[in-house]
């Protein structure tokens, strides 16, 4: 990545950041998964075919 993106990878993709969706939380946005680990566990579960798009 460093070679392909010439420095942008270090700043944008490879930097460790903790991002909080404060604006969406303040508006009461209903996140399906509150954290990355449960989201990945759900998405990568064995035998998962795919969830239909939730159009609330």
N, CA, C and O atoms as CSV, one atom per row, in Angstrom:
chain,resi,resn,atom,element,x,y,z
A,1,UNK,N,N,0.814,-1.209,0.000
A,1,UNK,CA,C,0.000,0.000,0.000
A,1,UNK,C,C,0.849,1.261,0.000
A,1,UNK,O,O,0.532,2.237,-0.680
A,2,UNK,N,N,1.911,1.232,0.756
A,2,UNK,CA,C,2.765,2.431,0.824
A,2,UNK,C,C,3.292,2.816,-0.554
A,2,UNK,O,O,3.329,3.994,-0.908
A,3,UNK,N,N,3.700,1.807,-1.331
A,3,UNK,CA,C,4.222,2.097,-2.663
A,3,UNK,C,C,3.123,2.581,-3.600
A,3,UNK,O,O,3.336,3.509,-4.382
A,4,UNK,N,N,1.969,1.968,-3.527
A,4,UNK,CA,C,0.885,2.310,-4.449
A,4,UNK,C,C,0.277,3.674,-4.154
A,4,UNK,O,O,-0.089,4.400,-5.079
A,5,UNK,N,N,0.167,4.027,-2.895
A,5,UNK,CA,C,-0.512,5.272,-2.534
A,5,UNK,C,C,0.437,6.406,-2.186
A,5,UNK,O,O,-0.006,7.519,-1.902
A,6,UNK,N,N,1.723,6.140,-2.204
A,6,UNK,CA,C,2.732,7.177,-2.017
A,6,UNK,C,C,2.476,8.076,-0.809
A,6,UNK,O,O,2.293,9.285,-0.958
A,7,UNK,N,N,2.463,7.491,0.373
A,7,UNK,CA,C,2.329,8.298,1.585
A,7,UNK,C,C,0.902,8.444,2.084
A,7,UNK,O,O,0.689,8.644,3.279
A,8,UNK,N,N,-0.064,8.350,1.209
A,8,UNK,CA,C,-1.456,8.458,1.645
A,8,UNK,C,C,-1.863,7.264,2.502
A,8,UNK,O,O,-2.721,7.382,3.377
A,9,UNK,N,N,-1.245,6.118,2.247
A,9,UNK,CA,C,-1.568,4.931,3.024
A,9,UNK,C,C,-1.208,5.132,4.485
A,9,UNK,O,O,-1.959,4.735,5.376
A,10,UNK,N,N,-0.070,5.741,4.729
A,10,UNK,CA,C,0.372,5.957,6.105
A,10,UNK,C,C,-0.587,6.874,6.850
A,10,UNK,O,O,-0.943,6.604,7.997
A,11,UNK,N,N,-0.999,7.939,6.214
A,11,UNK,CA,C,-1.866,8.913,6.868
A,11,UNK,C,C,-3.322,8.471,6.897
A,11,UNK,O,O,-4.005,8.664,7.903
A,12,UNK,N,N,-3.802,7.887,5.819
A,12,UNK,CA,C,-5.223,7.615,5.719
A,12,UNK,C,C,-5.651,6.202,6.031
A,12,UNK,O,O,-6.674,5.990,6.683
A,13,UNK,N,N,-4.879,5.228,5.571
A,13,UNK,CA,C,-5.324,3.853,5.701
A,13,UNK,C,C,-4.637,3.071,6.804
A,13,UNK,O,O,-5.254,2.210,7.430
A,14,UNK,N,N,-3.384,3.355,7.046
A,14,UNK,CA,C,-2.638,2.548,7.998
A,14,UNK,C,C,-2.538,3.173,9.383
A,14,UNK,O,O,-2.073,2.519,10.317
A,15,UNK,N,N,-2.955,4.403,9.533
A,15,UNK,CA,C,-2.898,5.054,10.843
A,15,UNK,C,C,-3.986,4.474,11.738
A,15,UNK,O,O,-5.113,4.253,11.294
A,16,UNK,N,N,-3.650,4.234,12.974
A,16,UNK,CA,C,-4.627,3.713,13.922
A,16,UNK,C,C,-5.458,4.863,14.459
A,16,UNK,O,O,-4.929,5.818,15.027
A,17,UNK,N,N,-6.756,4.758,14.274
A,17,UNK,CA,C,-7.653,5.810,14.741
A,17,UNK,C,C,-8.874,5.175,15.375
A,17,UNK,O,O,-9.332,4.111,14.960
A,18,UNK,N,N,-9.383,5.843,16.374
A,18,UNK,CA,C,-10.649,5.422,16.968
A,18,UNK,C,C,-11.676,6.453,16.533
A,18,UNK,O,O,-11.611,7.613,16.940
A,19,UNK,N,N,-12.610,6.036,15.719
A,19,UNK,CA,C,-13.606,6.943,15.178
A,19,UNK,C,C,-14.941,6.650,15.845
A,19,UNK,O,O,-15.382,5.502,15.910
A,20,UNK,N,N,-15.567,7.690,16.332
A,20,UNK,CA,C,-16.881,7.561,16.962
A,20,UNK,C,C,-17.897,8.337,16.130
A,20,UNK,O,O,-17.655,9.494,15.788
A,21,UNK,N,N,-19.004,7.732,15.805
A,21,UNK,CA,C,-20.020,8.422,15.016
A,21,UNK,C,C,-20.898,9.309,15.894
A,21,UNK,O,O,-22.106,9.096,15.989
A,22,UNK,N,N,-20.293,10.295,16.527
A,22,UNK,CA,C,-20.992,11.128,17.508
A,22,UNK,C,C,-22.209,11.836,16.925
A,22,UNK,O,O,-23.255,11.902,17.571
A,23,UNK,N,N,-22.085,12.358,15.724
A,23,UNK,CA,C,-23.217,13.090,15.133
A,23,UNK,C,C,-24.410,12.162,14.913
A,23,UNK,O,O,-25.547,12.532,15.206
A,24,UNK,N,N,-24.154,10.967,14.402
A,24,UNK,CA,C,-25.247,10.022,14.181
A,24,UNK,C,C,-25.831,9.519,15.494
A,24,UNK,O,O,-27.047,9.359,15.608
A,25,UNK,N,N,-24.983,9.270,16.481
A,25,UNK,CA,C,-25.473,8.841,17.789
A,25,UNK,C,C,-26.342,9.919,18.424
A,25,UNK,O,O,-27.365,9.612,19.035
A,26,UNK,N,N,-25.943,11.174,18.284
A,26,UNK,CA,C,-26.715,12.286,18.853
A,26,UNK,C,C,-28.096,12.387,18.209
A,26,UNK,O,O,-29.050,12.828,18.850
A,27,UNK,N,N,-28.204,11.982,16.948
A,27,UNK,CA,C,-29.491,12.014,16.249
A,27,UNK,C,C,-30.324,10.756,16.490
A,27,UNK,O,O,-31.452,10.645,16.009
A,28,UNK,N,N,-29.753,9.805,17.245
A,28,UNK,CA,C,-30.482,8.580,17.555
A,28,UNK,C,C,-30.454,7.535,16.457
A,28,UNK,O,O,-31.346,6.690,16.382
A,29,UNK,N,N,-29.442,7.583,15.605
A,29,UNK,CA,C,-29.332,6.603,14.525
A,29,UNK,C,C,-29.212,5.202,15.111
A,29,UNK,O,O,-28.367,4.973,15.976
A,30,UNK,N,N,-30.041,4.257,14.656
A,30,UNK,CA,C,-29.994,2.889,15.201
A,30,UNK,C,C,-28.954,2.020,14.486
A,30,UNK,O,O,-29.229,1.477,13.416
A,31,UNK,N,N,-27.783,1.892,15.065
A,31,UNK,CA,C,-26.747,1.036,14.489
A,31,UNK,C,C,-27.114,-0.421,14.731
A,31,UNK,O,O,-27.555,-0.781,15.822
A,32,UNK,N,N,-26.934,-1.251,13.727
A,32,UNK,CA,C,-27.219,-2.673,13.878
A,32,UNK,C,C,-26.219,-3.308,14.841
A,32,UNK,O,O,-26.596,-4.114,15.691
A,33,UNK,N,N,-24.967,-2.950,14.708
A,33,UNK,CA,C,-23.907,-3.491,15.560
A,33,UNK,C,C,-23.171,-2.324,16.202
A,33,UNK,O,O,-22.633,-1.477,15.489
A,34,UNK,N,N,-23.133,-2.258,17.527
A,34,UNK,CA,C,-22.499,-1.132,18.202
A,34,UNK,C,C,-20.973,-1.152,18.177
A,34,UNK,O,O,-20.335,-0.145,18.483
A,35,UNK,N,N,-20.388,-2.284,17.817
A,35,UNK,CA,C,-18.930,-2.399,17.816
A,35,UNK,C,C,-18.486,-3.265,16.635
A,35,UNK,O,O,-19.281,-4.013,16.066
A,36,UNK,N,N,-17.228,-3.153,16.284
A,36,UNK,CA,C,-16.691,-3.860,15.125
A,36,UNK,C,C,-16.688,-5.373,15.300
A,36,UNK,O,O,-17.062,-6.100,14.380
A,37,UNK,N,N,-16.277,-5.852,16.458
A,37,UNK,CA,C,-16.149,-7.299,16.660
A,37,UNK,C,C,-17.473,-8.042,16.444
A,37,UNK,O,O,-17.487,-9.030,15.710
A,38,UNK,N,N,-18.602,-7.603,17.059
A,38,UNK,CA,C,-19.862,-8.300,16.785
A,38,UNK,C,C,-20.318,-8.159,15.328
A,38,UNK,O,O,-20.929,-9.074,14.776
A,39,UNK,N,N,-20.022,-7.026,14.716
A,39,UNK,CA,C,-20.392,-6.833,13.308
A,39,UNK,C,C,-19.642,-7.825,12.425
A,39,UNK,O,O,-20.239,-8.460,11.556
A,40,UNK,N,N,-18.351,-7.959,12.641
A,40,UNK,CA,C,-17.558,-8.905,11.851
A,40,UNK,C,C,-17.985,-10.341,12.114
A,40,UNK,O,O,-18.036,-11.151,11.188
A,41,UNK,N,N,-18.292,-10.665,13.365
A,41,UNK,CA,C,-18.739,-12.018,13.691
A,41,UNK,C,C,-20.034,-12.340,12.951
A,41,UNK,O,O,-20.205,-13.454,12.456
A,42,UNK,N,N,-20.938,-11.382,12.875
A,42,UNK,CA,C,-22.204,-11.590,12.179
A,42,UNK,C,C,-21.978,-11.707,10.673
A,42,UNK,O,O,-22.532,-12.596,10.027
A,43,UNK,N,N,-21.173,-10.822,10.122
A,43,UNK,CA,C,-20.943,-10.798,8.676
A,43,UNK,C,C,-20.171,-12.024,8.202
A,43,UNK,O,O,-20.457,-12.568,7.136
A,44,UNK,N,N,-19.195,-12.456,8.992
A,44,UNK,CA,C,-18.325,-13.557,8.584
A,44,UNK,C,C,-18.758,-14.909,9.134
A,44,UNK,O,O,-17.993,-15.871,9.075
A,45,UNK,N,N,-19.973,-14.999,9.668
A,45,UNK,CA,C,-20.453,-16.247,10.258
A,45,UNK,C,C,-20.489,-17.356,9.206
A,45,UNK,O,O,-20.892,-17.124,8.066
A,46,UNK,N,N,-20.063,-18.566,9.596
A,46,UNK,CA,C,-20.096,-19.686,8.653
A,46,UNK,C,C,-21.527,-19.953,8.185
A,46,UNK,O,O,-22.465,-19.921,8.982
A,47,UNK,N,N,-21.681,-20.212,6.907
A,47,UNK,CA,C,-22.989,-20.531,6.365
A,47,UNK,C,C,-23.857,-19.326,6.051
A,47,UNK,O,O,-24.996,-19.484,5.610
A,48,UNK,N,N,-23.348,-18.145,6.267
A,48,UNK,CA,C,-24.130,-16.932,6.007
A,48,UNK,C,C,-24.243,-16.733,4.506
A,48,UNK,O,O,-23.234,-16.701,3.802
A,49,UNK,N,N,-25.453,-16.601,4.021
A,49,UNK,CA,C,-25.680,-16.401,2.599
A,49,UNK,C,C,-25.739,-14.923,2.284
A,49,UNK,O,O,-25.277,-14.497,1.226
A,50,UNK,N,N,-26.290,-14.144,3.171
A,50,UNK,CA,C,-26.424,-12.707,2.947
A,50,UNK,C,C,-27.732,-12.217,3.519
A,50,UNK,O,O,-28.764,-12.877,3.407
A,51,UNK,N,N,-27.678,-11.073,4.123
A,51,UNK,CA,C,-28.878,-10.480,4.691
A,51,UNK,C,C,-29.559,-9.634,3.635
A,51,UNK,O,O,-28.896,-8.952,2.854
A,52,UNK,N,N,-30.896,-9.676,3.611
A,52,UNK,CA,C,-31.574,-8.736,2.720
A,52,UNK,C,C,-31.331,-7.314,3.203
A,52,UNK,O,O,-31.111,-7.085,4.392
A,53,UNK,N,N,-31.368,-6.391,2.308
A,53,UNK,CA,C,-31.143,-4.993,2.667
A,53,UNK,C,C,-32.283,-4.535,3.556
A,53,UNK,O,O,-33.455,-4.706,3.219
A,54,UNK,N,N,-31.935,-3.954,4.687
A,54,UNK,CA,C,-32.927,-3.463,5.634
A,54,UNK,C,C,-33.339,-2.059,5.214
A,54,UNK,O,O,-32.543,-1.127,5.328
A,55,UNK,N,N,-34.538,-1.893,4.742
A,55,UNK,CA,C,-35.013,-0.592,4.249
A,55,UNK,C,C,-36.006,0.010,5.230
A,55,UNK,O,O,-37.189,0.149,4.918
A,56,UNK,N,N,-35.528,0.365,6.407
A,56,UNK,CA,C,-36.406,0.967,7.423
A,56,UNK,C,C,-36.884,2.313,7.023
A,56,UNK,O,O,-37.630,2.950,7.767
